[in-house]
Amino acid sequence: MHEPILPLLLEPQQLQGFLEEYKALLLEEDSPEKATEPTDKIAQVCVVDICSEQSYIAGHVPRAVHLPAQALISGKPPAPGKLPEIAQLQKVFGYLGFTPETHFVVYDDEGGGWAGRFIWTLDTIGHTRYSYLNGGLLAWREGGFEIEQSENNAQVTTPELTIHTQAIAEIPDILANLSSTDLCIWDARSPEEYRGDRVLATKGGHIPGAINCEWTSLMDPDNGFRIRSDAEQRLGMLGIRKGQRIVTHCQTHHRSGFTYMVGKLLGFDIRAYHGSWAEWGNHPDTPVEGHTP
């Protein structure tokens, strides 16, 4: 197994230092004394921008390759947020220049939802070499780091991928364990959706026993929307903690991309229910708690 080149939670100043090293090595390109190992390491890093196209054009992290968020979902009703077919995943990661050695650094401009979804997708193909840029483009800009406007492209590859189900939860998994004391359902939606006051499916409410912790409550708006330093304590007070088998979801597994990533960072045993409420709330045989119209 290939070890990660960079830490799982990467601060903007750490990435800036890494990119400065890359620049320095390029300047020494013609020097016979240059070391090849650092260059090889840097060549293995792919920075992935999952912001809007307009945002990417306006300015992005140097070397970042833009990936539209819609590439990460199947788009098929009634659960459009489900994992795409393997052929689509192979096309997406081939576009990003995927190899077993590639280390992905991912960010977005919303606090980590799409970036977390990307990390979950990497887990579903068994690839563990990745980092999340803490706070994403918001923290990067706030820190005054270099912004680039030129388009970047990876060297296209043709990966052969397989699905690893350890990170995936489905309806049968949840139904079979609803009465289990060590299963914790983490609902990342808004309190209004959780209660059933805002209904975005046939049924409103939540999965029985689910704990609501809205995704944005774990972002620190006073610190570039980085993950809150007290995230674990906040979750523990709600009843979400280590030692449980945690399944997280939202409406389409976008917001819960962030909560999945937070769980990974905290060392939780966590999976994501990618069908999320779009599937559960429209399924005729799934139980719900809360108000149902």
Disulfide bonds with the S-S distance in Angstrom:
none
